[in-house]
């Protein structure tokens, strides 16, 4: 009816499967192996734990400590390692502690 408007000639470029690059259905990465991967990771974790037994599988054994400063000191977190006094009380030599998977922090004090 009115005006010199552009003649609509819209190319429907975004029809699924016709897009450029990674969005193209041909190139889309499927996730059909999600359950299988989950199972494999779980099995690998169990195998690693069994292989490392009796050492802790999740890395060295660390103490639970209060963080410094007023803002955080009501919380708990994992510390760097046990003090030499704590090891002495548990009758564990400090060089032996590392070999059985116990973290040692010679700077921390009780």
C-alpha positions as CSV (number, residue, x, y, z in Angstrom):
1,X,0.0,0.0,0.0
2,X,2.4,2.7,0.9
3,X,6.0,3.7,0.7
4,X,9.2,2.6,-1.0
5,X,9.8,-0.3,1.4
6,X,12.2,-3.2,0.9
7,X,10.6,-6.1,-0.8
8,X,10.6,-8.8,1.9
9,X,12.9,-11.6,0.9
10,X,13.9,-13.2,4.1
11,X,16.3,-16.2,3.8
12,X,15.4,-18.6,6.6
13,X,19.0,-19.3,7.4
14,X,18.5,-20.7,10.8
15,X,16.5,-23.8,9.9
16,X,18.1,-26.5,12.1
17,X,20.6,-28.5,10.2
18,X,21.4,-25.7,7.8
19,X,23.5,-23.6,10.1
20,X,27.2,-22.7,9.7
21,X,29.9,-24.3,11.8
22,X,29.3,-26.2,15.0
23,X,25.6,-25.4,15.1
24,X,25.1,-27.5,12.0
25,X,23.2,-30.7,12.9
26,X,25.8,-32.7,11.0
27,X,28.5,-31.4,13.2
28,X,26.6,-31.4,16.5
29,X,28.3,-33.3,19.3
30,X,25.9,-35.8,20.7
31,X,26.0,-36.8,24.4
32,X,24.7,-40.4,23.9
33,X,27.6,-41.7,25.9
34,X,27.0,-39.7,29.0
35,X,25.8,-42.6,31.1
36,X,28.7,-44.8,29.8
37,X,31.3,-42.1,30.6
38,X,29.8,-41.7,34.1
39,X,30.1,-45.4,34.7
40,X,33.7,-45.5,33.4
41,X,34.8,-42.6,35.6
42,X,33.2,-44.2,38.6
43,X,34.9,-47.6,37.8
44,X,38.2,-45.8,37.4
45,X,37.9,-44.0,40.7
46,X,37.1,-47.3,42.4
47,X,40.0,-49.1,40.8
48,X,42.3,-46.2,41.8
49,X,41.1,-46.4,45.4
50,X,41.6,-50.2,45.5
51,X,45.1,-49.8,44.0
52,X,46.1,-47.2,46.6
53,X,44.5,-49.0,49.5
54,X,45.2,-48.5,52.5
55,X,46.4,-45.0,51.5
56,X,43.6,-42.3,51.0
57,X,42.5,-42.1,47.4
58,X,41.5,-38.4,47.5
59,X,45.1,-37.3,48.1
60,X,46.9,-36.9,51.4
61,X,45.0,-37.0,54.7
62,X,44.7,-33.4,56.0
63,X,43.6,-31.9,59.3
64,X,40.4,-29.8,59.7
65,X,41.3,-26.2,60.7
66,X,39.7,-22.9,61.4
67,X,40.7,-20.2,58.8
68,X,42.3,-17.0,60.0
69,X,40.5,-13.6,60.3
70,X,37.2,-12.8,61.9
71,X,35.2,-13.1,58.7
72,X,36.0,-16.8,58.2
73,X,37.1,-18.2,61.5
74,X,33.7,-19.7,62.4
75,X,34.0,-22.0,59.4
76,X,36.1,-25.1,59.0
77,X,38.4,-26.1,56.1
78,X,41.1,-28.6,55.3
79,X,44.5,-27.5,56.5
80,X,47.9,-28.1,54.8
81,X,49.1,-30.8,57.2
82,X,49.3,-32.1,60.7
83,X,51.7,-30.5,63.2
84,X,54.8,-32.3,64.4
85,X,53.2,-32.4,67.9
86,X,50.0,-34.0,66.6
87,X,52.1,-36.7,64.8
88,X,54.2,-37.2,68.0
89,X,51.0,-37.8,70.0
90,X,49.8,-40.3,67.4
91,X,53.2,-42.0,67.6
92,X,53.9,-41.5,63.8
93,X,57.4,-40.5,62.8
94,X,57.3,-37.5,60.5
95,X,59.2,-39.0,57.6
96,X,57.0,-42.1,57.8
97,X,53.8,-40.1,57.7
98,X,54.3,-38.9,54.1
99,X,54.8,-42.5,52.9
100,X,51.4,-43.6,54.3
101,X,49.5,-40.6,52.9
102,X,49.4,-38.2,55.8
103,X,50.2,-34.5,55.1
104,X,52.8,-32.9,57.4
105,X,53.1,-29.1,58.0
106,X,56.2,-28.3,60.0
107,X,55.2,-24.6,60.3
108,X,51.8,-25.0,61.9
109,X,51.7,-24.8,65.6
110,X,49.3,-26.1,68.2
